[in-house]
Amino acid sequence: MSPTLQLRWGGAVTGRLHDDELPIDERLVRSLLGTLPTSYDALPLRRLDSSGSSNTLFRLGDDLLVRLPRQPGGTATIEKEQRWLSYVAPALPVAVPQVVAVGEPGFGYPERWSVVRWLEGEPATPPVRGEPPRHDLARDLAAVVAGLRETDVPASATRDPDLRWYRGEPLAAMDASTRASLAACREIDRLDLDLGACTEVWDDAMLLPGVAQAGATGWYHGDLVAENLLVRVGRLAAVLDFGGLSVGDRTVDLVVAWELLDPDARATFRDLVGVDEATWLRGRAWALALALMTFPYYWTSMPARCA
């Protein structure tokens, strides 16, 4: 059974997403840019409405983007991209961010931050009933997953604690938090979601082979979802935000099949990534777990993500 969601929402996205949100405005960003050796602070600057939950984004001139972590501790993701993104990028079939500068904390802002190349494309959106199957997009996404899977993991990456994340752990490690999310979802009045069906899917997932053991280990993106993908004319143009790039069980990257692909295209994706039935269903369970935790946390601040 597949859970369904219908949101009846009226309201704007709020600027504050986290209890420990760091204050970031244009004046701060211009001051920080002024500390770099290149005169980036002379370029036009504007805040993007499409800033994600991890970073606040500012368009800088025509060709650059400034990314500033929203929460304390975000430096680790900036440094991870600086160190490892250029290592995995050659194996990926689409554009990824190119880090051109990393700035230091200053003016009361406590984290490192980055300037990256601007990437062209449209935000990815879920499939619409009646549109043609997204087979081309499925092939592109499968190529990204395969590229990461086939990239060697050097010893230095294996030893790097910043490349360990909960999304690379066995699925069973998510059991308690997913059941807590289910309970929290029951308290949301306007969430028209079959939570009984969700519970059944999760219960079944906890009985799958390999649920308590790590699957195939390697590089994974960790947040391969719509808001981190750009498309052009039905094809994948870029993968964004590698702050979750890690080494571990790669199953979590399968969630994109349920996020962006219609059933026919999903079958194409599955054939190309070549996973067995148990792994595929664990991927579906990851998609469910990540969705369920979204509703209570972002219900009022990111209604578009919840939808």
C-alpha positions in Angstrom: 0.0 0.0 0.0 1.3 3.4 -0.9 0.5 6.3 1.5 -1.0 9.4 -0.1 -0.7 13.1 0.9 -3.0 16.0 0.2 -2.0 19.3 1.7 -4.5 22.1 1.9 -2.2 25.0 2.8 -2.3 28.7 2.6 0.8 30.6 3.8 4.3 31.7 3.0 7.6 30.1 3.9 9.0 31.7 7.0 12.6 32.8 7.1 13.4 30.9 10.3 13.6 27.1 9.9 15.5 26.0 13.0 15.5 26.9 16.7 19.2 27.6 16.5 19.0 29.5 13.2 22.0 31.8 12.7 21.0 35.4 11.7 22.1 36.1 8.1 21.4 39.1 6.0 22.8 40.9 3.0 24.9 43.3 5.1 26.6 40.3 6.8 27.2 38.6 3.5 28.8 41.7 2.0 31.0 42.2 5.0 32.1 38.5 4.8 32.8 38.8 1.0 35.0 41.8 1.7 37.4 39.5 3.6 38.2 37.5 0.5 41.2 38.5 -1.7 39.0 38.8 -4.8 36.6 41.8 -4.9 33.4 39.7 -4.8 31.8 42.3 -2.5 31.6 44.7 -5.5 29.2 42.3 -7.4 25.4 42.5 -7.3 24.0 40.4 -4.4 20.5 39.1 -3.8 19.1 36.6 -1.4 17.3 33.6 -3.1 13.8 32.6 -2.1 14.7 29.0 -2.8 17.3 28.7 0.0 17.3 25.2 1.4 17.1 24.0 4.9 20.8 23.6 5.4 22.2 26.8 3.8 21.0 30.3 3.1 21.8 31.2 -0.5 22.7 34.5 -2.2 23.1 35.0 -6.0 26.4 36.8 -6.5 26.7 38.5 -9.9 25.7 36.3 -12.8 28.1 33.4 -12.3 28.4 32.8 -8.5 26.4 31.7 -5.5 27.2 32.3 -1.8 26.2 29.5 0.6 26.1 30.1 4.4 25.2 27.3 6.9 22.0 28.1 8.7 23.0 26.4 12.0 26.0 26.1 14.3 28.3 23.3 13.2 27.7 23.9 9.5 31.4 24.4 8.9 31.8 20.6 8.7 29.7 20.4 5.5 31.5 23.3 3.9 34.8 21.8 4.6 33.6 18.4 3.4 32.6 19.8 0.0 35.9 21.7 -0.2 37.9 18.5 0.3 35.8 15.8 -1.4 33.6 17.2 -4.0 36.3 17.6 -6.6 37.2 13.9 -5.9 33.8 12.5 -6.7 32.8 15.0 -9.4 34.7 13.4 -12.3 32.6 10.2 -11.9 29.3 12.0 -12.2 27.5 12.6 -15.5 26.1 16.0 -14.7 27.3 19.3 -13.3 28.0 19.7 -9.6 28.9 22.8 -7.6 32.5 24.0 -8.1 33.9 25.6 -5.0 35.8 28.7 -5.9 36.4 30.2 -2.4 35.8 29.3 1.3 35.5 32.2 3.7 36.2 32.3 7.4 33.9 33.2 10.3 33.5 36.9 11.0 31.3 39.8 12.1 29.5 37.6 14.6 28.9 34.8 12.2 30.6 31.6 13.6 30.8 29.3 10.6 32.9 28.9 7.4 31.0 29.5 4.2 31.6 29.1 0.5 31.3 30.7 -2.9 30.5 28.3 -5.8 29.8 28.5 -9.5 26.2 29.2 -10.4 24.6 26.3 -12.2 21.8 26.7 -14.7 18.6 24.7 -14.6 15.1 24.4 -13.3 14.2 23.0 -9.9 13.1 19.4 -10.2 9.4 18.8 -9.4 7.3 15.6 -8.7 5.7 13.9 -11.7 2.2 15.1 -12.8 -0.6 12.6 -13.6 -0.9 12.2 -17.3 2.6 13.3 -18.3 4.8 10.9 -20.3 7.0 8.6 -18.3 10.3 10.1 -17.2 12.6 7.5 -18.6 15.3 9.9 -19.5 15.4 11.4 -16.0 15.4 7.9 -14.6 18.5 7.0 -16.7 20.3 10.2 -15.6 19.6 9.6 -11.9 20.7 6.0 -12.2 23.9 7.2 -13.8 24.6 9.5 -10.8 24.0 6.7 -8.3 26.2 4.4 -10.4 28.9 7.0 -10.6 29.1 7.4 -6.9 28.9 3.6 -6.4 31.8 3.0 -8.7 34.1 5.7 -7.2 36.9 4.3 -5.1 36.9 5.1 -1.4 40.4 6.0 -0.4 41.7 5.1 3.1 41.6 8.8 4.1 37.9 8.9 3.4 37.3 5.7 5.4 39.0 7.3 8.4 37.3 10.7 8.0 34.6 11.0 10.8 32.9 13.8 8.8 32.0 11.2 6.2 29.9 9.2 8.6 26.2 10.0 8.8 23.1 8.3 10.1 21.8 7.9 6.6 24.5 5.4 5.9 23.6 3.2 8.8 21.4 0.1 8.6 17.7 0.9 8.2 16.9 -0.7 11.6 18.7 2.2 13.3 15.8 4.4 12.1 13.1 2.4 13.8 12.6 4.4 17.0 12.9 7.8 15.3 10.4 6.8 12.5 7.9 5.6 15.0 8.3 8.9 16.9 7.7 10.7 13.6 4.5 8.7 13.1 3.3 9.7 16.5 4.1 13.4 15.9 2.3 13.3 12.5 -0.9 12.1 14.3 -0.9 15.5 16.1 -1.0 17.5 12.9 -4.6 18.3 12.2 -4.4 19.1 8.5 -2.1 16.3 7.5 -4.4 14.2 5.3 -2.1 11.1 5.3 -3.0 7.5 5.8 -0.8 6.9 8.8 -2.1 3.4 9.2 -0.7 2.5 5.7 2.6 4.2 6.6 2.8 2.1 9.8 2.2 -1.1 7.8 4.9 -0.2 5.2 7.3 0.5 8.0 6.5 -2.6 10.0 7.0 -4.7 6.9 10.3 -3.0 6.2 11.6 -3.9 9.7 11.2 -7.6 8.7 13.2 -7.3 5.4 16.4 -9.3 5.0 19.5 -7.2 5.8 17.5 -4.5 7.7 19.9 -4.7 10.7 23.1 -5.0 8.6 24.9 -2.4 6.5 24.4 -3.0 2.8 26.9 -2.4 0.1 29.3 0.3 1.4 30.6 3.2 -0.7 30.0 6.9 -1.5 26.5 8.2 -1.3 25.0 11.7 -1.7 22.6 11.3 1.2 20.1 13.9 0.2 19.2 13.1 -3.4 15.9 14.8 -3.4 14.0 17.3 -5.6 15.3 20.5 -4.1 18.9 19.4 -4.6 18.5 18.6 -8.3 18.2 20.8 -11.4 16.6 19.7 -14.7 16.5 21.0 -18.3 13.9 19.8 -20.8 13.2 16.6 -18.8 16.9 15.7 -18.3 19.0 16.0 -15.2 21.3 19.0 -15.4 23.0 19.3 -12.0 23.2 17.7 -8.6 23.5 20.3 -5.7 24.5 20.4 -2.1 27.0 17.7 -1.3 27.0 18.5 2.4 25.6 15.1 3.1 28.2 13.3 1.0 29.3 10.3 3.0 30.6 6.8 3.0 28.4 4.0 4.2 25.3 1.9 3.2 24.3 3.5 -0.1 20.6 2.5 0.0 19.4 5.9 1.0 20.2 7.3 -2.4 17.4 5.2 -3.8 14.8 7.6 -2.3 14.9 9.7 -5.4 13.0 7.0 -7.3 9.9 7.7 -5.2 10.4 11.5 -5.0 10.7 12.3 -8.7 9.8 9.3 -10.8 6.5 7.9 -12.1 6.0 4.1 -11.7 7.2 3.3 -15.3 10.3 5.5 -14.9 10.9 4.1 -11.4 11.1 0.6 -13.0 13.7 1.9 -15.5 15.7 3.4 -12.6 15.6 0.1 -10.7 16.7 -2.0 -13.6 19.7 0.3 -14.2 20.8 0.5 -10.6 20.5 -3.3 -10.4 19.5 -3.8 -6.7 17.7 -6.9 -5.4 14.2 -6.8 -4.0 15.2 -6.4 -0.3 17.5 -3.5 -1.1 14.8 -1.9 -3.2 12.2 -2.1 -0.4 14.7 -0.8 2.1 15.1 2.2 -0.2 11.4 2.7 -0.2 11.4 2.6 3.6 14.1 5.2 3.7 11.9 7.4 1.5 9.0 6.9 3.9 11.2 7.6 7.0 12.6 10.8 5.6 9.2 12.0 4.5 7.6 11.3 7.9 10.3 13.3 9.8 9.7 16.2 7.5 6.1 16.9 8.4 6.4 17.7 12.2 9.7 19.6 11.7 8.8 21.7 8.6 5.0 21.9 8.7 4.8 25.6 9.2 8.1 26.8 7.9 8.5 24.8 4.6 5.0 23.9 3.3 6.4 23.3 -0.2 8.7 20.7 1.1 5.9 19.0 3.0 3.8 18.9 -0.2 
